[in-house]
């Protein structure tokens, strides 16, 4: 059974930094995707960043390029996906979700349909 548990959310002032972590257990795919999404009340969940489950390649959506970095540590027999968030803005305020997909169809993708497993989310609040 695949489980994803996020941590690292919190409240910061604009310009600050946070590092989100997602521990993924029970996941064995080497041809899948791992990603971070975010959602604010009343809006659809949007993709933020994605990385191959092998860790080779990654992609960040335009609104976070140069500020956020996704990375993967798959040593020691478990997968941990990180999202380093710098220069945070109030518009980055959202619930952040970690996700994993078993087998990618289109390469790097932030389509929600590409992801089979989801975490419960961690709240990030950025004040001005």
C-alpha positions in Angstrom: 0.0 0.0 0.0 1.4 3.4 -1.1 1.3 6.1 1.5 2.4 9.7 1.3 2.9 11.9 4.3 3.7 15.6 3.9 5.4 17.9 6.5 7.1 21.3 6.7 4.2 23.6 6.1 3.7 26.7 8.3 3.3 30.5 8.3 6.0 32.8 7.0 6.3 36.4 5.9 6.7 37.4 2.3 10.3 36.8 1.1 10.8 33.9 3.5 11.5 30.2 2.9 10.0 26.9 3.7 11.0 23.3 2.8 8.3 20.8 2.4 9.0 17.1 2.6 6.9 14.1 1.6 7.8 10.6 2.7 6.5 8.0 0.2 6.3 4.5 1.4 5.3 1.3 -0.5 6.2 2.9 -3.8 8.5 1.0 -6.2 8.0 2.5 -9.7 11.1 3.7 -11.5 9.1 5.0 -14.5 6.6 7.1 -12.7 6.3 10.7 -11.5 6.3 12.5 -8.2 4.9 15.9 -7.8 3.7 18.8 -5.7 0.3 20.4 -6.2 -1.5 23.2 -4.3 -5.0 24.3 -3.8 -6.8 27.3 -2.3 -10.5 27.1 -1.3 -12.8 27.6 -4.3 -10.1 26.9 -6.9 -8.9 23.8 -8.7 -5.8 22.0 -7.6 -2.9 23.2 -9.6 0.5 21.5 -10.4 3.6 23.2 -9.0 6.5 20.9 -9.8 7.1 17.3 -10.9 10.1 15.0 -11.0 10.7 11.6 -12.5 10.6 8.8 -9.9 14.2 8.0 -10.9 15.1 11.6 -10.1 16.6 12.4 -13.5 14.4 15.3 -14.7 12.1 17.8 -13.2 9.8 20.6 -14.2 8.4 23.7 -12.4 5.4 25.7 -13.4 6.1 29.2 -14.6 4.8 31.0 -11.5 7.4 29.3 -9.2 10.4 29.0 -11.6 13.5 30.4 -10.0 11.9 30.3 -6.5 10.9 26.7 -5.9 12.9 23.5 -6.4 11.7 20.0 -6.3 14.1 17.2 -5.4 14.1 13.5 -4.6 16.0 11.4 -2.2 15.5 7.7 -2.9 18.4 6.4 -0.9 18.1 4.2 2.2 15.2 2.3 0.7 12.6 5.0 0.8 11.5 8.0 -1.3 11.4 11.5 0.1 10.3 14.3 -2.2 11.2 17.8 -1.2 9.9 21.2 -2.3 12.3 24.0 -1.4 10.3 27.3 -1.5 12.2 30.6 -1.5 11.1 34.2 -2.0 7.6 33.2 -0.9 4.7 35.5 -1.9 1.3 35.9 -0.4 -0.2 34.3 -3.6 1.7 31.1 -2.7 -0.6 30.6 0.2 -2.4 27.3 -0.2 -2.7 23.7 0.9 0.2 21.8 -0.7 -0.2 18.2 -1.7 2.4 15.6 -2.6 1.4 13.0 -5.3 2.9 10.0 -7.0 2.1 8.2 -10.2 3.1 4.6 -11.2 3.7 5.0 -14.9 4.0 8.2 -16.8 2.5 8.5 -20.2 3.7 11.9 -21.4 7.0 12.5 -19.7 7.0 15.3 -17.2 3.4 16.3 -16.5 1.3 18.2 -14.0 -1.9 16.7 -15.1 -3.7 15.3 -12.1 -4.7 12.2 -14.0 -1.1 11.1 -14.2 -1.0 10.7 -10.4 -2.4 7.7 -8.6 -1.6 8.4 -5.0 -2.0 11.6 -2.9 -1.1 12.8 0.5 -3.3 14.7 3.0 -1.7 18.0 2.5 0.2 20.6 4.5 -0.8 24.2 4.8 1.5 27.1 3.7 0.5 30.6 4.7 2.5 33.6 3.5 1.7 37.0 5.0 2.5 40.4 3.4 
